[in-house]
């Protein structure tokens, strides 16, 4: 496992903590697919990677992928549908051409591994294990082509098989990204812990669709897409709470994500059990949102007499009677 290296952050000291042996200067994690390979927002004046504890790179497969046909993104009420289709240049290009240009003194960088077979997950994980990447997020929401397109992440047995296989292929921290599109997320979490995951990202997008009533056709070229943004926040918050019930017994941290747009949203997820919070869709309309969230969390901690954000994790109280 990569040793914890100090990263220089302008964020408040109360926000710095250890996540799976990695030094996070902020509880904010920039989510996969929303910031490309760590460079997309750096062209915006005032934006800094240092405002995030970590950045998750775009989903990467073994070979290059062109992705789905358009339309691939569509704004909905309080959210966004996307069906990009894992467009990426392939793991070899990412390791050889992209990672050398990333500044690992700014923040932690996490690879997102995707695949359509267990063998592909293992191959991509093994290649990233030989790179300077800090951790590996496993996107188990991908369809298993050998099982007729059934998503790995919707069934505990299949999820555990992917995690176990990837665990054997790397010594780096593994973060398993759990899908909300399943029957029992707690059972899935339990099985993934047994298989060797070090952390969870909760949740992935919720499947949805949109229709053009003039043409009576799906707006998304793939018919369905992943819904993100404020519309899914209550769902994500509940799932984090449910996974925390299992994960806390094994000291497995959670990145809570789904509709976080401000400090209050982030605080809700942390209180529910998340050690870190993922920000994605909010960046599309407010690239400076991370600075605001960091400041808001720090002010809340100070007002409550708390010295560090870790004191707030899982501090949810019972409902008032």
ABEGO torsion letter per residue (X at the ends): XBBBBBBBBABBAAABBBBGGBBBABABBBBBGAAEAGAAAAABBGBBAAABABBBBBBBBABBBAEBBOBABBBBBGBBBBBAGGBBAEAAAAAAAAAAABBAAABBBBBBBBBABAAAAAAAAAAAAABABABBBBBAABBBAAAGGBBAAABAAAAAAAAAAAAAABABBBBBBBBABBABAAAAAAAAAAAGBABBBOBBBBBBBBBBAAAGBBABAAGBBBBBEAAAAAAAAAAAAAAAAAAAAAGBBBBBBGGBABAAAAAAAAAAGBABBBBBAAAAABAAAAAAAAAAAAAAAAAAGBABAAAABGABBBBBX
